[in-house]
Amino acid sequence: MKPYEGTDYFDCSELLTDSEKDLRDKVRGWVEKRYLPGVSDWFEQGIFPVRLIPEMAGLGLFGLKLKEYGGAGVNSTAYGLVCQEIERGDSGLRSFVSVMNSLVMFPIARFGSDEQKATWLPAMVRGEKIGCFGMTEPETGSDPQSMRTTAVRRGDRYVLNGRKMWITNGEIADVAIIWAMTDEGIRGFLVEKGTPGFSAHPIKRKFSLRASVTSALVLDNVSIPAQNILPGVEGLRSAFMCLGEARFGIAFGTVGAAMACYETALDYAKNRIQFQVPIASFQLVQRKLVKMLTEITKAQLLCIRLGRLKDEGRVRPVQISMAKMNNSAEALKIARTARDILGANGISLGYSVIRHMLNLETVNTYEGTEDIHALAIGRDITGMNAFSCRQE
């Protein structure tokens, strides 16, 4: 069987180093052999394949950018390419890998104490410990500074109260990074599974990210040692740094989902006979395919440039916002177009399109909606803040 080569109309692979391509191809092969054969069933049944976690750890997918504690120490571009290949499998799988790397291991490595790093990072690299990131709340999504979860200092401990919503990995996590309001502003805390008053509950009846664990977290007078605070956190700025890491991965990841939808639609159009000819021979279908490929190519080039800027230490948060905003929105459009080309078969899990389309409905809004990213970029280019109707 010929190895999968991927959609690459502008030979973007020529812009990558050999090590970047080797890692991409290794993950690509694993997704082909070990993940894609089962993902439709996992999606339909609403389960995350936890048995594959050791295999992912063996591939080095946790702590990809860590240069210590057993991490792979790869650059940002290589990490992005991993996200691309993982999300070509499913957005739920990329969410798991993204949360582990960008929202759990990154803040521990960046803001944690030496003891916290030594306790959690090596075990997470090995896939022995899982984490989650508790920031979004039922009443606060795009406005995190209005969060209601609190952490009150009482002697040598903190007592946390509040709820978190839409938390990837929540029920399977050994530790949660909980963001809470204190007398000194918003801070991050490590809350371990099994701590009295802390519980995780499945979010049921979801039609998106079904092959992923999505949870609600409840903190009811949860008492933790004061040393569980992440000492290097400086308010929301630190939380946004974590989100920037995650958004970077999404910008790459959604290209993978778009590739999967385009390739499925192209193959289907070449083989679906109507009026005695393949539907790929019709002008309207060709126009749709060309538009899909064009947007994928633009997104690929945007990602590679973004990765190089990040590796050079020159990337700006609004540049990550632009890539996340554009690529997730265009990937969703591509998925919808692919579903249209497949006709009735487009709603069947016998093809990947409807699964990607439903997932991308979520990806397009989490880690910042399209509108919120647009406002962040708009503020940057105009110098005017449009996030609130209040006049300052």
N, C-alpha and C positions, 0 to 999 in steps of 0.2 A: 504494500500500500504506500503510495507516494505521501511523504510528509506534508502536513498542512503548511502552506507558505504565507497565507495572509493576504489581505487587501493592501496593495502598496503601489498605486498608480504612478506616483511621482518618485519611485525608488527612494523613499525616505530612509530605508535601511542603510543606504550609503552614508547617511549622516551619523550613524551610530558606530561606536567602537566595537571591536570584536568581543570584548567581555560583556558589553550591554546586549549584543545579539545572542551570545551564548546563554546568558541567563534568561532572556526572553524565550528562546527556543526550548530551553529545559522546562520552563513552566508551561509553555504552549503544549509540549508533548504530554505532560502530566494531565493537563486539563482534557486533552483529547482522549487519553486512555482511561483515566481514573474518575473523571468527574462527569463529563458529558453523557456517558452511557446511563447514568442514574438520575440526573438532575430533574428530568420531567416527572419521574415518580415522586421524588422528594418534594418538588413544588406542589404536585397534586395532593400529596398527603400532608403537606404543611410541616415538614420536619427538616432539621439541619443535620447533615451527616457528620456527627461528632467523631465517628470512627476514623475519619480521614485526617483529623488533627495531627496525629503522630506523623503521617506521611507529609503533611505540609511543613511540619517542623523539620523533618528530614531534608526537605528541599531548601531549607533556610529561609522560609517565608516570614518568620517572626524575628523582629530585630534586624530587619534588612539593612537599615542605615546605621545601626549601632556599631561603633568601632571597638567597643569593649564588651565584657560580659558574654562573650560567645557570639555576638552579632556578626552579620556578614560584612558590614561596612561598605556597602555599595553606594554609588552616587544617587542623586535624586532622579536622574533620567532613567537609570536602571530600575529604580523602585517604581517609577511611573509605568514602565513597560510591563512590569510584573502585574500591576493593577489592570492594565489593558487586557492581558491574557486571562487573568482571573475573571474579569467581568465579561469577557467573551463567553465564559462558562455561565456565569449568573451574577447579577448584582448583589444577591445575598451573600455569595462567597466573597466577593470583593469587599463588601461591608464588614465581614468578619475580619479579613486580613487588614483592612484599613483601620478598624477600631483598635486592633491589637498593636499595630505599628505606630499609628499617628495619634491616637487618642488615649492610649494607655502607656505604652512603653516610652513614647516621646516625652510626655509630661513627667514621668518618673525619672527618666534620664536627665531631663533639662532642669526640673525644679525640685527633685527629690533629694533627700539626705543620702549620705553614703550607705547608711544602714538600709534604707528603703531600696536603694538600687541593688545592693547585694542580695537582699531578701527576695525581690520579685523578678528582676530582669533575667538572670540566668535560667530560672525555672520557666519563664515565659518563652525564652528563646527555644527551649526544649519542648515547648508545647505542654508542659506539665501544669501550668497555671494559666488561667484565662482571666481577662479583665474586661470591664465595661466603663463607659464614660457617661456620668449622670449630670447632664446640664439642662436639657429641655424639660419643661414642666407643663402640666395640663393647661395653665393659663398664660404661659410665657414661652414663645418660640423665638420669633424674630427679635424680641426685646428682652434679652437675658438679664439686663441690669435691673429688671423688675421682678426677678425671681423671688419666690416666697420661702424657699427652703432656708432655714436658719441654723447657725452653729453658735452656741452660747458657751463661753468659757466658764468652767466650774472647777476651780483648783487646777489640778494637773490633768484635767480631762475636758473634752468638748461634748456637748449634748446636741444632737442634730434632730431636726424635725422638718418634715416636708414630703413632697412627692415628686418623682421624676417620671417622664412619659416618653414612649417611643425609643427605648434604650436597647440597642443591639447588644446581644450576648447576655442580657441581664440575668436570666435564670441559670445560665451555665457558668457565670463568672465567679471566680474565687475572690476577687476584689473589685470594688467599684471606686472610681475616682468621682467623688461627689463635690459639686460646686455649690457653695452655700454662702449666705450673707452673714457676716460677723460685724462686730463693732468697728472693725478696721477695714470693712469693705468685703468684697467677694474673695473667698479663698478656696483652695482645693484640699480635699481630705481623702485618705485611704480608708475605706470601710470594708472590712472583710466579711465574707459569707459566713453566716452563722452567728453574727453579732446580735444579741438580743434587741428586738425592736426593728431589725432590718429584714425586709422581705422583698422578693421579686415575684411578679405574677405575669403570666402570659397574656399578651394582647391577642385576642381571638377574632375570628371572622374577618381577617384582613385578606384582601385580594391581590396584594403586592408583597414582594419580598417574602414569599411563603416558605422558601427553602432557607430561612434565616430565623434566628431567635430574636423576637422583639418583645420587650417587657415593660411593665410599669414597676417602678421601685417605690417602696414605702419606707419612710424613716419615722419611727414613733418612739421618741425619747431614746434615740440610739446614743449610747455613751461610748466614746472611744478615747484612747490615750492622746494626750496633747502632741506626742511625737508622731502621730499619724497625719498631722498637717504637712502639706508639701511646703517646705520652708522657703523655696525660691519663688513662689507665686507672688505676682504683683497685680492683683485685681483681675479685671476682665481682660486686660492686655495679654496676660499669660494664657487664659482660656482661648482667646482669639488666635494666638500663635498655634495652639493645638488644632483648632479648626482650619487654619490655613494649611497645615500639613495634610489634613484629611481632604480638603478641597482640591489640593494638588493631585492627590491620587484619584479623585473622582474625575477630574479633567481628562486624565489618561484613560481611566476605566471605562467611561462612557463611549470612548472610541471603540473599545472592544465589543461592547453590546451593539453598536451601530454596524460594525463589521459583520457580526454574526447575522444580523437582520438583512443587510445588503446581500451577503453571499447566499443566504437562503432564498431570497427573492430572485436573484439572478439565476440560480440553478433551477428554481421552479419555473421561471418564465421561459427558459430554454427547453424545458421538457413538457410543459403543459400545452396540449394541442387543443385549439379551438378554431373552428372554421377551416379545418384541415391543415393548419400551420401553427407553429409555436407562438405563444402570445408575445414572446420576445421580439418577434418580427413586426409588431405593431408600433406605430410612431408614439402613441401615448405612453406605452409601457417603457419604451426606450428612453423617453424624456424623463420619466420617473427614476429609472435606474441611473441615468447620467447625473441627475440632481443629487441623488443619494451618494454616489461616488465622489462627486465634487465636494460635498460637505464633509465627508470622511477625510478626504485629502487635506482640506483646509484645517480641519481639527488636528490631524497628525502633525502638520507643520507647526501649528500653534503650540502643540504640546512639546515638541522637540526644542523649540526656542525657549519656552517657559522652563524646561528642564535645564537648559544650559545657563540661563540667567540664575536659576536657583543654585546650581552647582558653583557658580562664580560668586555667590553671595550678593547678587545685585537685584534679586527679584523683589517686587513690591506687592503687598497684599492685594491691591486692586488689580494687578496683572493676573494673579491667581483667580480673583473673582471673575474677571472677564473670560478666562478659559473655562472655569467651571460653569458659568452662566451659559456661554455659547455652546459648549460641547454637550452638556446634558440636554439642553433644549433641542439642539439639532438631532441628537441621537433619538430623542422621543419622536420627532417628526419622521425620521427615517424608519423607525419601528412602525409607525402608523401607516406610512406609505407601503412598507413591505407587507403589512397585514392586508392592505387593499389589493395588492398584486396577487396575493394568494387566495383572494376571494373567500369562500366559505372555509377553506382549509386554514385560513389565517387565524381562526379562533380555536384551532385544535392544538393540544399539547403534543401532537405528533410532529409538530414543527416548533422551532424555538421562538418564533416571532411574537406570539401573544404573551408568552412568559416574559420576554424582554420588554415588551411594550408596557405591561402592567408594572414591572419593576421600575422602569424609567419614569413612570408617573410619580413614584416616590423620590427617586434620585434627583429629579428636576426640582424638588422642593426642599429636600433635607440639606443640611449644611449651608443653609441660605437659599431662599427662593430666588427665582429669576428677577423679580422686582427689587428685592433687597440688594442683590448684587448690582443691579442697574443704578440704584440710588447711591451706592458706595462709589461707583465709578463716576457718576454724575457729580457727586460732591468733589471728587478729585479734580475733574476737568473744569468745573465752574467756580470752585471755592465756596459754593453755597450748599447748606445742609437742608435737604428736603425730607429728612426722616420723620419730622414732626410738623404738625400744623402750627405749633406754637411759635410765635415770633420772639427771637431772643434779642 
